[in-house]
Amino acid sequence: MRDPDPRTVERARRGDLSAFEELVRAYQADVYRFAVHLTHDRSLAEDVTQDAFLRAFRFLGGFRGGTTFGAWLFRIARNCAMDSLQRERPTMFRPLQERDGRAISDAASTVELGAALGAVSEEHRETFLLVEVFGLTYLETSDVLGVAVGTVKSRMFRARRALAAALSERDEGEEAT
C-alpha cells in the first residue's frame, strides 16, 4: 500500500473536500477488507469503514505526519472495529459463513489463505493482515496496534507458523481423500 501524496493530505487537512475524496478512493477498499477481517461481518465492516472515514475527516486537522497516513487511518479503522465489536459482542463470534452464507475467502486474497487465517489467533491475524496483505511496515503496524515493534515481529512469526501448519494440515487432508 502506497502512502498518498503529502500535498493531497495537506490539502485535505485544510478542508479541501476533493482532496479528502481522493484519500477515500485510495483507501476505501483496503479499510473495508481490514474491517471484514476484524469483524467477520460484511455489513458491520461497511459501517466500520464509513465510521473510520468520518472520524478521519473529523480529526484530519490533528494529523501531523508522525506516522504515515495509511497507518494513521488503519489505527482509526481498528478502533472503530473494536468499538463496533464491543456493541455487537453476542453475535460476533460466529464464523462469517454462518452469518451471510458466503465463504471467508471472498475477503481474503486466496481461498487457502482465507481458510488458514481461521486457525490464527485474532491478534496474530490482525498483525499478519496489516503487514502481509496491506503492506504496512513493522513500525507502522506497531503504531496501528499500539504495541512494540518486537511484539509485531513475534506475532508475525507465530502467525506465519500457524498459517503454515494450517495449510500443511489442509494439504495432508486433501491427499488422504
Secondary structure, DSSP 8 states (H G I E B T S, - for coil): -----HHHHHHHHTT-HHHHHHHHHHHHHHHHHHHHHHHS-HHHHHHHHHHHHHHHHHHGGG--SSS-HHHHHHHHHHHHHHHHHHHHGGGTTS-HHHHHSS-GGGTSSSHHHHHHHTTS-HHHHHHHIIIIIT---HHHHHHHHTS-HHHHHHHHHHHHHHHHHHHHHHHHHHHH-
